[in-house]
Amino acid sequence: MPHAIVQQAQPALRFIPPDYQPWLHRVVKTVLPMLLRSHGIQRVETTGVEELAQRLAQFQSRQARLILAFRHPSTQDPLVLAHLLWKTVPTVARRNQIPLRSPVHSQFLYDRGIPIWAGQLTGWVLSKLGGIPIQRGKLDRLALKTARDCLVNGDFPLAIAPEGATNNHSEILSPLEPGIAQLAFWCCDDLAEANRSEAVFIIPISLQYPFVDRQNWAVIDRLFNDLEQQLKLPKSLSLAIDHPGEKRYARLARLGLEMLTMFETFYREAYGQSLAVDSAKNVVEKTAYPDFATRLQRLREMALSVAESHFNLPAKGTISDRCRRIEQAGWDRIYRDDLEQLSPVARGLADWNAMEASIRMGHMRLVEQFAAVSGSYVREKPSIDRYAEVLTIIARAIAWIQDRNPQSISKLGQRIAKLQIGQPINVSDRYLDYRKSRRSAIEQLTADLQTQLEQSIKQ
């Protein structure tokens, strides 16, 4: 059974206010190299840092306000960004005689759900580093107000992941949410009202995690063996192919289709849902993956509909929109502010309601595991990095289903964290367009940021 099933209703989630503490910043900065190594990051490589250092100097001299818009392919991103700001930027600034005061840091938005599954200590640390929690499934007015004030008046820039969540793909960018563009224009509004002349910039930051040893296929094959054992797949099919590349692709296709079949059987037997499938295709053939993509989309729709029907939610919007809406509906039933007023019997029913909400949210969590999987990612470029990413997604999904700790991607080998600082986008230059048509300006800014980040992936 998936982990973190709630057994009882809980007190309402409280806002964790940002409370930056320099002493904790210094402590985390000291142990940062060890944290990076423990996550399999051998080194951090950066390009375009001088431009970032210059913009940060402008920020410190009150000439500019900054949003750092970073790609979010991995849970290691915060550590890598910390290395960029705490280590790399000051070094580059000194080398180029760019005047920067210590500390170089940023505040940041993070998902309010992180302290729920990672623990209260994590929430405390994030708060003391200046983090601002936000509930993504609703209009979190307090979080937005806090972020807006931080962006206009804070001592540090604001870092935001415009994708909204990790997608576990170094070479795929998920659709960007428009909130970062709205925050940037709100900052322009507030600066204009205060008669301040700072320019507002969004700085795109791309992150990727290639292997150090690009030929270490042995770790990939070992993960294949482990996953095949978890699914009790025979070895005969994969061993019948001589070419190593074709063999691996056949094994990947078979793993994916076996997982799909198991999920389809689960939803048919547990929820009476029927998914039409074409099981006649040979999984060795590459034509199996278009079938995989169609079936995966059907499965995602089915899993989301099981959750949405329970919460009486409409099936509209992107996968991310629907997941966030389900999450918030579940939280509303689990985390309540009326528990002390309930009778013992009503409290029992509230606990029952919370437990059922938690179970239904599990369907949304399942969809999150495969939200960015396309079925063609490896076929288009069968690199060791792409194999590792897709296999790790499967491994984490299996571990989640079995209530085990997800296998860390770092165990597959040492990686390089590559950061590329993009060309800053001057939001102030677009402010008149925003005043004329807010929706159009937000859409255009979001599209331009998406284009910049996508181009950085291809370079």
C-alpha positions in Angstrom: 0.0 0.0 0.0 1.4 3.5 -0.8 2.9 5.3 2.2 1.6 8.2 4.2 -2.0 7.1 4.3 -3.7 9.4 6.9 -5.6 7.6 9.6 -7.1 10.7 11.4 -8.2 14.2 10.6 -5.5 16.7 11.5 -5.5 20.4 12.7 -5.5 22.9 9.9 -2.3 23.6 8.1 -0.7 26.8 9.4 1.4 29.2 7.3 5.1 28.9 8.1 6.4 32.5 7.9 9.9 33.0 6.4 12.4 33.8 9.2 15.8 34.0 7.6 18.6 33.3 10.1 22.2 34.0 9.0 23.6 31.5 11.5 21.7 28.6 9.9 22.7 29.8 6.4 26.4 29.6 7.5 25.9 26.1 8.9 24.2 24.8 5.8 26.8 26.5 3.6 29.5 24.7 5.5 28.0 21.2 5.0 26.8 21.9 1.5 29.7 20.1 -0.2 29.0 17.0 1.8 25.2 17.2 1.0 26.0 17.4 -2.7 28.3 14.4 -2.6 25.7 12.4 -0.6 23.3 13.0 -3.5 25.7 11.8 -6.1 26.7 15.3 -7.4 30.5 15.1 -8.1 30.8 18.7 -9.3 28.8 21.7 -10.4 29.5 23.3 -13.8 28.1 26.8 -14.6 28.0 29.1 -17.6 26.8 32.8 -17.7 27.5 33.4 -14.0 29.1 36.8 -14.6 25.8 38.1 -15.9 24.1 36.8 -12.8 26.7 38.4 -10.5 26.2 41.7 -12.2 22.4 41.6 -11.8 22.8 40.6 -8.2 25.1 43.7 -7.7 22.4 45.8 -9.2 19.9 44.2 -6.8 22.1 45.0 -3.8 22.5 48.6 -4.9 18.7 49.0 -5.3 18.8 49.3 -9.1 16.9 46.1 -9.8 14.5 43.5 -8.4 15.2 39.9 -9.4 13.3 36.7 -9.9 15.4 33.6 -10.4 13.3 31.3 -12.6 14.9 27.8 -12.4 14.2 24.6 -14.2 13.1 21.9 -11.7 14.1 18.4 -13.0 15.3 17.0 -9.7 14.9 17.2 -6.0 18.6 18.0 -5.9 17.9 21.4 -7.5 17.8 23.5 -4.3 21.3 22.2 -3.2 22.7 23.0 -6.7 21.2 26.5 -6.7 22.6 27.0 -3.2 26.0 26.1 -4.5 25.6 28.6 -7.4 24.6 31.5 -5.1 26.8 30.7 -2.0 29.9 29.5 -3.7 30.1 30.1 -7.5 28.7 33.7 -7.7 30.9 35.2 -5.0 34.0 33.6 -6.6 33.1 34.9 -10.1 32.3 38.3 -8.6 35.7 38.6 -6.9 37.5 37.4 -10.1 35.7 40.1 -12.2 35.8 42.8 -9.5 32.0 42.9 -9.3 31.0 44.5 -6.0 28.9 42.0 -4.1 28.2 42.0 -0.4 27.9 38.9 1.7 25.7 36.9 2.0 24.7 36.2 -1.5 21.4 34.3 -1.1 17.8 34.1 -2.3 14.5 33.6 -0.7 12.3 31.0 -2.4 8.8 29.5 -2.8 8.3 25.9 -1.8 5.4 23.5 -1.7 3.6 23.5 1.6 3.3 19.8 1.3 7.0 19.3 1.8 7.0 19.6 5.6 4.1 17.1 5.6 6.0 14.2 4.1 9.6 15.4 5.0 8.8 16.4 8.6 8.5 19.5 10.8 12.3 19.8 11.0 12.4 20.3 7.2 9.8 23.0 7.5 11.8 24.7 10.2 15.0 24.7 8.1 13.2 26.0 5.0 11.7 28.8 7.1 15.0 29.8 8.6 16.6 29.9 5.1 13.9 32.4 4.0 11.5 29.9 2.3 7.9 30.9 1.7 5.4 27.9 1.7 2.5 28.0 -0.8 -0.5 25.7 -1.2 -0.5 25.1 -4.9 -4.1 23.9 -5.3 -5.8 27.1 -4.2 -5.4 30.9 -4.3 -3.1 31.0 -1.3 -3.5 34.7 -0.6 -1.1 34.9 2.4 1.7 33.1 0.6 1.2 35.3 -2.5 1.1 38.5 -0.3 4.3 37.4 1.4 6.1 36.5 -1.8 5.0 39.8 -3.4 6.3 41.8 -0.4 9.6 39.8 -0.5 10.0 40.5 -4.2 9.5 44.3 -3.7 11.1 44.9 -0.4 13.2 41.8 0.5 16.9 41.7 1.1 17.3 38.9 -1.4 16.0 37.9 -4.8 13.1 35.4 -5.0 13.7 32.0 -6.6 10.8 30.2 -8.2 10.4 27.0 -10.2 7.9 28.0 -12.9 7.2 24.4 -13.8 5.6 24.1 -10.3 7.0 20.6 -9.6 9.9 18.3 -10.5 9.4 16.3 -13.7 12.5 14.0 -13.4 13.6 14.7 -16.9 16.7 16.7 -17.6 15.8 17.2 -21.3 12.1 17.9 -21.1 10.6 21.2 -19.9 7.0 20.9 -18.4 4.5 23.7 -19.3 5.2 26.8 -17.2 2.7 28.1 -14.8 1.7 31.8 -15.3 2.2 32.8 -11.6 5.8 33.8 -12.0 4.8 36.3 -14.7 2.0 37.7 -12.6 4.3 38.2 -9.6 6.8 40.0 -11.8 4.1 42.4 -13.0 2.7 42.9 -9.5 6.3 43.9 -8.5 6.2 46.5 -11.3 2.8 47.7 -10.0 4.1 48.1 -6.5 7.3 49.8 -7.5 5.4 52.3 -9.7 3.0 53.0 -6.8 5.9 53.7 -4.5 7.6 55.9 -7.1 10.6 53.6 -7.2 12.8 53.3 -10.3 14.2 49.7 -10.0 13.9 47.5 -13.1 12.4 44.1 -12.7 14.2 41.1 -14.3 13.5 37.4 -14.6 16.7 35.4 -14.9 16.2 31.9 -16.4 18.4 29.2 -15.0 18.6 25.8 -16.6 19.7 22.7 -14.7 20.7 19.3 -16.1 22.4 16.2 -14.5 24.5 14.1 -17.0 26.5 11.1 -15.8 30.2 11.6 -15.2 30.8 8.2 -16.8 28.7 8.2 -20.0 29.6 4.5 -20.8 28.8 2.9 -17.4 25.9 0.8 -18.8 26.5 -1.8 -16.1 24.5 0.3 -13.5 21.6 0.6 -16.0 21.6 -3.2 -16.6 21.6 -3.9 -12.9 18.6 -1.6 -12.4 16.9 -3.5 -15.3 17.5 -6.8 -13.5 16.1 -5.4 -10.2 13.0 -4.1 -11.8 12.4 -7.2 -13.8 12.6 -9.2 -10.6 10.2 -6.9 -8.9 7.7 -7.6 -11.7 8.7 -11.3 -12.1 9.4 -10.9 -15.7 11.2 -13.8 -17.4 14.6 -13.2 -19.0 13.9 -15.1 -22.2 12.7 -12.0 -24.3 15.5 -9.7 -23.4 18.1 -12.4 -23.9 16.9 -13.3 -27.4 18.3 -10.0 -28.9 22.0 -9.7 -29.5 22.5 -6.0 -30.0 22.9 -4.3 -26.6 21.1 -1.2 -27.5 18.1 -3.0 -29.0 18.1 -5.4 -26.0 17.9 -2.5 -23.5 15.1 -0.8 -25.5 13.2 -4.1 -25.6 13.6 -4.5 -21.9 12.4 -0.9 -21.3 9.4 -1.4 -23.5 8.5 -4.6 -21.8 8.8 -3.0 -18.3 6.6 -0.1 -19.3 3.9 -2.3 -20.9 4.0 -4.7 -17.9 3.5 -1.8 -15.5 0.6 -0.5 -17.6 -1.1 -3.8 -17.7 -0.8 -4.2 -14.0 -2.3 -0.8 -13.4 -5.1 -1.4 -15.9 -6.0 -4.7 -14.2 -6.0 -2.9 -10.8 -8.4 -0.2 -12.0 -10.6 -2.7 -13.7 -10.8 -5.0 -10.6 -10.9 -2.4 -7.9 -13.0 0.3 -9.5 -14.8 -1.4 -12.4 -13.0 0.8 -15.0 -12.4 -0.6 -18.4 -9.4 0.4 -20.6 -9.4 -0.9 -24.1 -5.9 -2.2 -25.0 -4.3 -3.8 -27.9 -2.2 -6.6 -26.5 -1.3 -8.1 -29.8 1.7 -5.9 -30.5 5.2 -7.3 -30.1 6.9 -5.4 -27.3 10.3 -5.8 -29.0 9.2 -3.6 -31.9 9.6 0.1 -31.6 6.0 0.5 -32.7 5.0 -0.6 -29.3 5.7 2.8 -27.8 3.0 4.7 -29.6 0.6 2.2 -28.0 2.3 2.8 -24.7 1.7 6.5 -25.0 -2.0 6.1 -25.7 -2.5 3.6 -22.9 -0.5 5.8 -20.5 -2.7 8.7 -21.3 -5.8 6.6 -20.7 -4.5 5.4 -17.4 -3.7 8.9 -16.2 -7.2 10.0 -17.1 -8.7 7.0 -15.3 -6.6 7.5 -12.1 -7.5 11.2 -12.0 -11.2 10.5 -12.6 -11.3 8.1 -9.7 -10.0 10.8 -7.4 -12.0 13.6 -9.0 -15.3 11.7 -8.7 -14.7 11.2 -5.0 -14.2 14.9 -4.4 -16.8 16.0 -7.0 -14.2 17.9 -9.0 -14.4 18.8 -12.7 -12.0 17.1 -15.0 -10.6 20.2 -16.6 -7.2 21.8 -17.1 -3.8 20.3 -17.5 -2.6 17.3 -15.6 -0.8 19.6 -13.2 -4.0 21.7 -12.6 -6.0 18.6 -11.9 -3.4 17.1 -9.5 -3.2 20.4 -7.6 -7.0 20.6 -7.4 -7.3 17.0 -6.1 -4.5 17.7 -3.6 -6.2 20.7 -2.2 -9.6 18.9 -1.9 -7.9 16.2 0.0 -6.1 18.6 2.3 -9.4 20.4 3.0 -10.8 17.1 4.3 -7.7 16.1 6.2 -6.6 19.4 7.8 -9.5 21.1 9.5 -9.9 24.0 11.8 -13.1 22.7 13.5 -11.9 19.6 15.2 -12.2 20.9 18.7 -15.9 21.7 18.1 -16.8 18.3 16.9 -18.6 15.7 19.0 -16.9 12.3 19.5 -19.1 10.7 16.9 -18.6 13.6 14.4 -14.8 13.4 15.0 -14.9 9.7 14.2 -16.7 10.5 10.9 -14.1 13.2 10.2 -11.3 10.7 10.7 -13.1 8.3 8.3 -13.5 11.1 5.8 -9.8 12.0 6.1 -8.7 8.5 5.6 -10.8 8.1 2.5 -9.5 11.4 1.2 -5.9 10.3 1.7 -6.5 7.0 -0.2 -8.1 8.9 -3.1 -5.2 11.3 -3.2 -3.0 8.3 -3.8 -4.4 8.1 -7.4 -3.2 11.6 -8.0 0.2 10.7 -6.6 0.4 7.8 -9.0 -0.3 10.2 -11.9 2.4 12.5 -10.6 4.9 9.7 -10.8 4.4 9.5 -14.6 3.2 13.0 -15.4 6.0 13.9 -17.8 6.5 10.4 -19.3 5.8 10.5 -23.0 6.7 7.1 -24.3 9.2 8.5 -26.8 11.9 10.1 -24.6 14.4 7.2 -24.8 13.6 6.2 -28.3 14.4 9.8 -29.6 17.8 9.8 -27.8 18.8 6.5 -26.2 21.5 8.0 -23.9 22.5 6.6 -20.6 21.0 9.7 -18.9 17.6 9.2 -20.4 17.6 5.5 -19.6 18.5 6.4 -16.0 15.8 9.0 -15.7 13.0 6.7 -17.0 14.1 3.6 -15.1 14.3 5.7 -11.9 10.8 6.9 -12.4 9.6 3.3 -12.7 11.7 2.3 -9.7 10.3 5.1 -7.5 6.8 4.2 -8.6 7.3 0.6 -7.6 8.9 1.6 -4.3 5.9 4.0 -3.6 3.4 1.2 -4.3 5.3 -1.2 -1.9 5.7 1.5 0.8 9.5 1.4 0.5 11.9 4.2 0.4 12.3 5.3 -3.3 15.6 4.2 -4.8 17.8 7.3 -5.2 19.0 8.2 -8.6 22.4 9.0 -7.2 23.0 5.3 -6.6 23.3 4.8 -10.4 26.5 6.8 -10.5 28.2 10.1 -10.0 26.6 13.1 -11.9 27.6 16.6 -13.0 25.2 19.4 -12.2 25.2 21.7 -15.1 23.7 25.2 -14.7 23.2 27.7 -17.5 22.3 31.3 -16.7 20.0 32.6 -19.5 19.6 36.1 -20.8 17.7 38.2 -18.2 14.2 39.2 -19.3 13.4 42.8 -18.6 9.8 42.8 -17.2 9.8 46.6 -16.7 10.1 47.0 -20.5 6.8 45.1 -20.8 4.9 47.0 -18.2 3.0 49.3 -20.6 1.9 46.2 -22.5 0.7 44.8 -19.2 -1.3 47.9 -18.4 -3.0 47.6 -21.8 -3.8 43.9 -21.6 -2.8 42.0 -18.5 -3.7 38.5 -19.8 -1.8 39.0 -23.1 1.3 40.3 -21.4 1.3 37.5 -18.8 0.9 34.9 -21.6 3.7 36.4 -23.7 6.1 36.7 -20.8 5.4 33.1 -19.8 5.9 31.9 -23.4 9.2 33.8 -23.8 10.5 32.3 -20.5 9.4 28.9 -21.7 11.3 29.4 -25.0 14.5 30.5 -23.2 14.5 27.5 -20.9 13.7 25.1 -23.8 16.6 26.5 -25.8 19.0 26.1 -22.9 18.1 22.4 -22.8 19.0 21.9 -26.5 22.4 23.6 -26.2 
